[in-house]
Structures are given as structure tokens and as C-alpha cells.
């Protein structure tokens, strides 16, 4: 075993932006290394009255500490709470604009604080989410190498893919709408560059250049938790890049609630899992359409309802399980299809499990993921503004009666040798 090292992780406090990092940190701890985790720790007044994403964010530091990492709080920003509260109701490129404002709020202060933490913990390397530029600047200020983690190859350009954050079909290439989306994305990219450059000047470190949103951001190492087979049409990437395969958490003991979810699953019926993630789950009307359409296929449903759980209580039945949250990774091993918003974690976990998807995207990376799932032949996409019970029923019937099931199984088989979390931990230690 290599000498014991201190590895410093940093991310924004969302499930989507911490899940793969937590899996890598757990693997490093198994190997005997110490891990530290820096998170912006929101402490909103009257926390129970805030939207679900803010409540989840407030609970994450405790959950990560319980896993064995030493957790450090980064100073928050009042503007960040405002952006976080607006995010669930935004769509398309407007959602990406708010996300970029959120992820760069308080950037210089957080980077300065992070650099101090890295020095004080004698950490050897910093690993951060690619949309956590404070981690990159903090590592630079502390004189440490920085590893950027990408959940997939998004938002890098791919042949035939529409501008990031849009739902335009490939046939719209060259149209006025396509050009307008490209111009808007260029403005957002310049905004992100400008915010990072201003923080770099405040810290007295070298600005990292331009185009940060659409290229590998770290000069030291960029980990992509994906594999070439999952990234059709990906254009060549510059810089040090390692594809590891999906970074999934190691199996863990289920609590009583998790066991109850799995124990209630039938063995003689198709099972469909329904989830809108942790940011977009306060949409009971959307869930109702999904549940009604999926139930019409005769399948047994398991619904992770989040903030909508109370509003959906009347839909529970012997064939419809509705929970606030579920043990997603072990559940995916038991279901036959998934209806999802297209978040990075859920899509990667479904691909690794070989489960075909109906993707209903609401925001930036979800739209790109939906296009990617279609190009892979692993599922179908339905626009959120075209959602209907009949459309959901038809989409599931298509999944069950076509090549999608076999294609999803082929992709999962191709990932068995990718390495995933272990490969990512190897790359971090090698860096």
C-alpha cells in the first residue's frame, strides 16, 4: 500500500455534485488514506420552510461526516441562497445561467478559506467538482495539484449534439434557434471565465484562461466518470484527461427503510422506478402524470418523490410504492426501466446497471444527458412541456418491446472492465 496521504475534496452541497466524489473518498479511506471534505454549509433561517434543495444541502455535511471524512465548512453567500431557491423553477439555458451564478457566488472568499484549510490539514492534493472553481483556485493558492471531476463528458462538445442546455434536435443545426443558443452559451461561458478571473486576481494567482466551461478545466488532471462507449460523438479533448467509468458508491448495509422498499418489490411483474432527483422533485403534477402513465402499462411502480411525497400520498396502492427517498443503487439492480429527469448521477447509475430510461429533462445537463441517452440507444426522451399520461405509457411500451433493453444490457457489460471508482482513486494517487 502507498504511504498514507491526506486528500482534500471540495464541492457544492448538492447530492449530484458530491456523489461521485464521496464514492472516491470512501475508496481512498479503505486504502488507508485520510480524506477531508470542504462544503459551503448553508444555514438558512427557518430551514424547514426553504425548498427541498436547500434543506438537502443543509443536511449533506452531517451525512458526509458520518461516512468518515473530516468535514470543513466554507463561508456561504447570501446571493447563493437566492440563486438556490430560484434554481428548481428554471428551465433550459436559464437554469444554467442561475447555476453558474450560484457556483461562483463568494468565489474568492471560499478559495482563500479553502487554501488555508488545505495547508492546515497538510493535504497533498485537492479533488473538486468541475463546477467548484473555488477548489481550483484554492489549490493553486496553496501550491497543490488540482484534480477536476466531471460526472460525464458534459458539457464538452459532441458531434451532432445541440448547444449545452437546450433541447434542440440535431436536425435544427444551423437554424436561427441553434445560433441563438450558441450565442447564449458563449455569453455564459464568458461570464464564468470573468468571475473566475476576477477571483484569481483577488487571490493573487494566475487566471486559468478562457473557455473554462467547455473544456477540461484543470492543468493537472481531469477525471471523467464515464467511458468512451458512453460518449458518442465526443470531440477530442485537450489537456490531461482520464476516463474512469461511472464512480458509484460501494454497496452498504441498508437501513430498515431501505430494506422495506426492496422487500415490497414483486418478483413476477415488471418494475418501473420513477425519480426526479433532489432539485426538481417539488412537482406533484408531473409525478401524477408519470405515475398514471406508468401504471397503465401494468407495471409495479417505485416512486422517489422527495418534496412531493405528501401531495402524492393518495396515489399509494399495492402496485404503487411512494417514498420520500429510496436506496437507488441497489434498487436499480431490481427494476426493469427508469423514468428520470436525466440528472448525471441517475443516468450514469442506470447505464452502469443496464436499465433503459425514459428521460424528461428540466435543466441544463439533463437536456444534454437526454440527447446522450437517445444517441446511445438506451432510452427515449420526452420534452417536459409535452408530458402526458398517454406519452409516458407509449414510451414505456416502446422500451419494453424494442432493442432498448438489450442495448442497455450491452452498455452495462462494456462498463464491467472500466474500473470506475477504483480507477479514479488510482488516478488521484498517481497525480
N, C-alpha and C positions, 0 to 999 in steps of 0.2 A: 504494500500500500504506500502511496506517496505521502510525503510529510504533511502533517496536519496544517491546514490553511484556514484563513478567515475569508469568507466570500460575502460580499455585500450586495444585496438585492434592493432594487427600488422600483416602485410602480405607483400608479394612481390607484385609489382604493375602490376598484370595481372587481367583480368576480372575473369578468372577461380579460382584464389586463393583469391579473395576478395568478390565474390558474396554472398556466404552463410554468411560470417562474416558481411557484410553490412546489410543483412536481420535481423540478430540477433541484431545488433546495433540499427537498426530502431525500433525493438520491445522494446528494453530497453528504448529508448527515449520516446516512447509512455507511458511507465510506470513511466516516470519522472526522469530517471537516466541520468547522463551526460556520453557522450561517446567521447573517444579520439581515433584517428587512426594514427598509425605510418607507413609510407611507405618509401621505398627507392625511392627518387624522381629523376629520370634520367633527366638530362638537356643536351641532346646531341647537339653539334653544327650542324647547318643546319638540324634541326629536321625533316623538311618536306621531306628530302631525305633518311631518315632511313626507314627500313622495318616497316610494319604496326604494329607489336607487340611493337616496341619501341615507335612509335607515340601514341599508345593507352596507354602505361604505363605512358607517359608524361602527358596525359590528366586526368588520374584517380584521382590524388589528388584534383583537382578542382571539379570533379563530386562528390566525397565523401564529400567534404566540403559543397557543395550545398545541400546535404541531411540533414545536421545538425550536423555532427561530427566536432570536432576540430581536424584538420589535422596537423601532425608534420612530418617534413622531416628527414629521416635518411640519413647519408652520403652514397653516391654511391661509386662504384669502377670501374675504367676503364676496368678491366677484365670483369665485369658484362655486359657492353655494347657489348663487343666482343662475349661473350657467347650468349647473347640475339639475336644478329644478325645471329649467326650460327644455332640457335635452329630450325627455321621453315624448314630448309632443311635437318635436320637429321631425321632418322627413327629408329624404334626399340630400342634396348638397347643402341645404340649410342646416341639417343635422351635423354635417361635417364641419361647417363653419363654427357652430356653437362648441363642438367638441374641441376644436383647435384653440378657441378662446379659453375653454376650461383647462386644457392641458398646459397652457402657457401662463396661467394666472399665478402671480407670485413667483415666477420662474427664477429670477436672480437670487431672491432671499432663500428659496428652497435649495438651490445649487450650492450657495455659500454654507448653509447649515449642513447639507449632505457631505460636503468636502471635509468639514470639521469632524463629523461622525466617522467618516472613513479613516481619517488619521487617528482619531482617538481609539478606534477599535483595532488598529493595526491591520486593517483588511488589505488583502493582496490584490483584489480585482473587484470591479463593480459590474454587476449584471443588471440591466434595466430594460424595461419595456421601451420599444422604439418611439412611442409617443410620450415618453417621460424625458424630455430634453434636459431637465434638471439633473438627471443621473449622468448624462454625458458630460455636461459642463462641470458638475461636481467632481467627477472622476478626473477630468483634466486639471482642475484647480488643485486636487490632492496629489497629482502626479501618478495616477494609477491607470492601467489599461481599462477600456470600457468595452463590454460585450452587449450589443443590442439584440434583443429577442423579438422576432416577428412571429406572429401566430401562424401565418401562411406567407405566400408571396404577395399578398396585398400590402400596399396599394401599387405595386410595381406594374408598369405597363405590360400588357399581353396582347399578342396579335389577335385582332378581331374583337377585343374587349372594349366596351364603351368607357368614356371618361369616368374616373372613380367617383362613386356616389350617385350615379344616375341609373336609370332603368331602361335606357335606350337600347333597342335591339341592334344587332350587328348590321342589319340592313339600313339603319339610319346613318351609317358612316358617311361623312361629307355633307350631311344636311345642315340646315341652319340651327336646329336644336343641338346637334352634335357639336358644332363650332361654338355655340354659346356655352355649352357645358365645359368644353375645353378651356375657354377663356375664363370661366368662373373658377375652375380648378387651378389655373395658372395664378389667379389672384390670391387664392387661398394658400397656394404654395409660397408665394412671395410674402404673404402675411406671416406664415410660420417662420420663414427664413429671417424676416425682420425682427420678430420677437426673440428668436434665439440669438441673433447677432447683438441686439441691444443688451441682453443679459450677459453675453460674453464680454462686452465692453465694460459693463458694471463690475464684473469679476476680475478684469484684467487678464483674461485668457484669449487665445486666438479664436476668432469666429470660425465655425466649421464649414463655411462656404454656402453655396446656393443649391436649390433643388432638393432640400433635405427630406421633404415629404414623399418624394417619388423615387428615391434611390437609397441604397444601403447607407445608413446614417453614421456608422462607426468606422473610423480609420483602422481600428484594431481587430474587431471580429464582429460579424453579423450572423446570428443563428436564425435559421428559418425552420420553424417546427412543422415542416412539410416535406414532401418528396417530389422529385421531377414528375412522377406519374400523376400527381395531383394538381399539376400546374400547366395545363395545356396552353401552348402558345406563348409561354413566358419568354420575354426578350432577354438577351444576355445582360447580366448584372456585373457592374464594376465593383472592385474592392474585395476584401476578404469575406467570403460568404461560405457557410457550411449548412447544408440541408440535413436535418437530423431525423425527419419523420415526426409525426404528432407526439407531443410531450404530454402524456396522460398520467394522472396520479396513480400510484401503486394501489392495489386492492387493500382495503382496510376493513376492519370489523364494522359491521352495520350496527347502528343503534336500534332500539325497539321500533321506532317509527319506520326506519328503512326496511327492516325485516318484514314489517306488516305490509308495506307496499308490495314487496316481491311475493310474499306468501299468498296474497289475494289474486295473483295472476292465474288465469285458467291455462290448462295445458292442451285444450282441444279447440282453441279458437285463435284467429289472427288477433294480434295485439298492436294497437297504434298508440304511440306516445305523442303527446301534444305539449309544446312548451314555447313560450315567447321570451325566455331568458329572464334576466333580472332587471333590465332597464325598461322594457316595453310591456311589462306584464299587467299594467293597470288599464286593461282594455277588455272589460267583461263582454261587450257586444261582439268583439272579434272572437273571443273564446266561444261564445254561444254559436256563432256560425260554424266554427271549426268542429265543435262537438256534435252539432246536428248533422253536418255533412259526413263526418267520420262514422257516426253511429248508424247512418243509413246504409253503410256497407256491411253491417252485421258484425263489425269488429268490436273487441273489448278495448276500452279506452283508459289510458292513464294520463291524467292531466296535471302538469305542474303549473299551478295557477297564480302563485305569488300574491300580489296585492289584490287580485280579483277573486281570491278563494271564497270570501264570504258572499259576494254577489252571485257566485255560481253554485252555492250550496244546494239550491233546489233542483239542480240537474243531476245530482248524485243518484246512482242506481246500482243494481248488481253488475251492470255492464259498463258503468262509468265511474272510475275512481278519480276523485278530485282532491288534490293535496296542495298545501302551500309550496312545498318543495319535495323533491324525491332524490334518491341516490342514483344520479343519472348514469354514470358509467356502468355499474352492474345492471341497471335496468335495460340499457341498450343491448346487452347480451341476450335478453329475453324477448324483445319486441320484434315485430316484423316490418314496421315502417314508422317514420317520424314526420310529424308536422312541426315545422320550426320557423322562427323568424330569420334564421340564417346567420346567427352570431358565430364568431370564429370558433369558439370552444365547441359549441354543439356540432357545427359542421365537421370539424376535424375528428371529434369523437364518433360521429356517425360514420364517417368514411373509414375510420380505423375498425369499427365494429361491423362494417359491411351492411349498413342499413340504408335503404333508399329513402329519399326525402321529398316531401312537398315543402317548398321554401316560399314564405310570404315575407319579403323584406320590408323594413320600415326605414332603415337608415343607411349611412354610407357604406361600411364594409359589408353589411348584409346584402345589399344590392349586388355588389361585386361577387360575393360568395354565391348568390343565387345563379348568376350567369356561369360561374365556375362549375357548380353542380350540374347545370344543364350541359355544359360542354363536355364534362366527364361522362355523361350518360348515367349519372347516379340519382337523378330525380328530375322533378319539374318545378317550375316557378309560376306563382300566381301573384299578380300585382295586388297590393293591399287595397287599392281603390276599386278592384274588380272582384273582391271577395264575395262569395255566395255559398250557401249550403250545397247547391247543385254542383258548383265548380269544385268544391272540396271532395264531394263524393266521386265525381268523374276523375279527378286527379288521382285519388287513391285506387280506384278501379284500374286506372292506367298502370300504376306502379305494380299492382299485383298480377296483372295479366300480360306483362311485356318483358323486355330484356333488362329492365332496371334492377330487378332482384339479382340476376346472375352477374350483371356488370358491377354492382356494388360489392358482391362477394369477391369478384376478381380483383378489384382495387384493394380490398382489405387483405387479400392473400399477398398482393405485391408489397404491402407495407410490413409484412412479418419480419423482414430482414433489415428494415431501415434503422432500427436501433432506438429511435425515439428519445425518451428521457435519458437513458444511459449514454447514448451518443452525445447528447447535449452536455451532460456532465463531463464526459471525456474532453469535449472541445473547450469547455470553460477552464478545466485544469491545465490543459495543454497551452492555453493562452496566457 
